[in-house]
Amino acid sequence: MIQKFQQIDELLKNARKVLVASHEHPDADAVASMLTIHQVLQKRGIEHILYLPDEPPKNLCSLPGFFNIQTKI
């Protein structure tokens, strides 16, 4: 398991830009997972885009990073 995380870390170090995407009709779990990844990438200074094909549920708008989610790229 640690080796997988090391591989991901290495890919991220070399990435120019990362697309973080999830499924259609996102639920709270999908949005929260994206926003967690957003926080990690942001802290590491890695440029990224958060993309959902549909609008996220508005009741989640208090989550940090919610308004960074795009529905068009």
Phi and psi in degrees as GROMACS dihedral restraints (atoms count N, CA, C in turn):
[ dihedral_restraints ]
;  ai    aj    ak    al  type     phi  dphi    fc
    3     4     5     6     1   -61.2    20    10
    4     5     6     7     1   -37.7    20    10
    6     7     8     9     1   -61.7    20    10
    7     8     9    10     1   -38.4    20    10
    9    10    11    12     1   -62.5    20    10
   10    11    12    13     1   -44.0    20    10
   12    13    14    15     1   -64.5    20    10
   13    14    15    16     1   -36.4    20    10
   15    16    17    18     1   -66.3    20    10
   16    17    18    19     1   -37.9    20    10
   18    19    20    21     1   -65.1    20    10
   19    20    21    22     1   -43.4    20    10
   21    22    23    24     1   -62.6    20    10
   22    23    24    25     1   -43.7    20    10
   24    25    26    27     1   -58.4    20    10
   25    26    27    28     1   -43.8    20    10
   27    28    29    30     1   -64.8    20    10
   28    29    30    31     1   -41.7    20    10
   30    31    32    33     1   -62.0    20    10
   31    32    33    34     1   -42.5    20    10
   33    34    35    36     1   -67.1    20    10
   34    35    36    37     1   -35.4    20    10
   36    37    38    39     1   -61.5    20    10
   37    38    39    40     1   -33.3    20    10
   39    40    41    42     1   -96.0    20    10
   40    41    42    43     1    -1.9    20    10
   42    43    44    45     1   -76.1    20    10
   43    44    45    46     1   141.1    20    10
   45    46    47    48     1   -86.5    20    10
   46    47    48    49     1   -38.8    20    10
   48    49    50    51     1  -157.0    20    10
   49    50    51    52     1   141.1    20    10
   51    52    53    54     1  -116.8    20    10
   52    53    54    55     1   135.1    20    10
   54    55    56    57     1  -100.3    20    10
   55    56    57    58     1   121.9    20    10
   57    58    59    60     1  -107.3    20    10
   58    59    60    61     1   115.0    20    10
   60    61    62    63     1  -131.8    20    10
   61    62    63    64     1   159.2    20    10
   63    64    65    66     1  -141.9    20    10
   64    65    66    67     1  -173.0    20    10
   66    67    68    69     1   -80.9    20    10
   67    68    69    70     1   167.3    20    10
   69    70    71    72     1   -63.0    20    10
   70    71    72    73     1   155.6    20    10
   72    73    74    75     1    49.2    20    10
   73    74    75    76     1    60.5    20    10
   75    76    77    78     1   -63.4    20    10
   76    77    78    79     1   141.2    20    10
   78    79    80    81     1  -101.7    20    10
   79    80    81    82     1   179.7    20    10
   81    82    83    84     1   -60.2    20    10
   82    83    84    85     1   -36.8    20    10
   84    85    86    87     1   -64.2    20    10
   85    86    87    88     1   -43.6    20    10
   87    88    89    90     1   -63.2    20    10
   88    89    90    91     1   -45.2    20    10
   90    91    92    93     1   -66.7    20    10
   91    92    93    94     1   -45.8    20    10
   93    94    95    96     1   -62.6    20    10
   94    95    96    97     1   -38.7    20    10
   96    97    98    99     1   -63.2    20    10
   97    98    99   100     1   -44.3    20    10
   99   100   101   102     1   -61.6    20    10
  100   101   102   103     1   -42.6    20    10
  102   103   104   105     1   -70.6    20    10
  103   104   105   106     1   -28.3    20    10
  105   106   107   108     1   -66.9    20    10
  106   107   108   109     1   -45.5    20    10
  108   109   110   111     1   -62.1    20    10
  109   110   111   112     1   -40.1    20    10
  111   112   113   114     1   -55.9    20    10
  112   113   114   115     1   -45.5    20    10
  114   115   116   117     1   -62.2    20    10
  115   116   117   118     1   -43.1    20    10
  117   118   119   120     1   -63.7    20    10
  118   119   120   121     1   -48.5    20    10
  120   121   122   123     1   -64.2    20    10
  121   122   123   124     1   -39.6    20    10
  123   124   125   126     1   -62.1    20    10
  124   125   126   127     1   -44.9    20    10
  126   127   128   129     1   -64.0    20    10
  127   128   129   130     1   -29.6    20    10
  129   130   131   132     1   -88.1    20    10
  130   131   132   133     1    -2.4    20    10
  132   133   134   135     1    72.2    20    10
  133   134   135   136     1    27.6    20    10
  135   136   137   138     1   -96.0    20    10
  136   137   138   139     1   122.8    20    10
  138   139   140   141     1   -65.5    20    10
  139   140   141   142     1   136.7    20    10
  141   142   143   144     1  -156.6    20    10
  142   143   144   145     1   163.1    20    10
  144   145   146   147     1  -125.1    20    10
  145   146   147   148     1   135.1    20    10
  147   148   149   150     1  -100.2    20    10
  148   149   150   151     1   122.5    20    10
  150   151   152   153     1  -130.6    20    10
  151   152   153   154     1   131.6    20    10
  153   154   155   156     1  -127.8    20    10
  154   155   156   157     1   139.6    20    10
  156   157   158   159     1   -72.4    20    10
  157   158   159   160     1   -17.8    20    10
  159   160   161   162     1  -129.4    20    10
  160   161   162   163     1   158.8    20    10
  162   163   164   165     1   -59.7    20    10
  163   164   165   166     1   137.5    20    10
  165   166   167   168     1   -73.9    20    10
  166   167   168   169     1   156.0    20    10
  168   169   170   171     1   -58.4    20    10
  169   170   171   172     1   128.1    20    10
  171   172   173   174     1   -63.2    20    10
  172   173   174   175     1   -24.8    20    10
  174   175   176   177     1   -68.9    20    10
  175   176   177   178     1    -5.9    20    10
  177   178   179   180     1   -99.1    20    10
  178   179   180   181     1     7.5    20    10
  180   181   182   183     1   -64.7    20    10
  181   182   183   184     1   -12.9    20    10
  183   184   185   186     1   -82.1    20    10
  184   185   186   187     1    -8.0    20    10
  186   187   188   189     1   -72.0    20    10
  187   188   189   190     1   134.8    20    10
  189   190   191   192     1   -58.4    20    10
  190   191   192   193     1   128.9    20    10
  192   193   194   195     1    93.8    20    10
  193   194   195   196     1    -6.1    20    10
  195   196   197   198     1   -51.7    20    10
  196   197   198   199     1   -43.8    20    10
  198   199   200   201     1   -79.0    20    10
  199   200   201   202     1     1.8    20    10
  201   202   203   204     1   -86.6    20    10
  202   203   204   205     1   -10.4    20    10
  204   205   206   207     1   -73.0    20    10
  205   206   207   208     1   132.2    20    10
  207   208   209   210     1  -110.5    20    10
  208   209   210   211     1   148.1    20    10
  210   211   212   213     1  -111.6    20    10
  211   212   213   214     1     1.7    20    10
  213   214   215   216     1  -138.2    20    10
  214   215   216   217     1   137.5    20    10
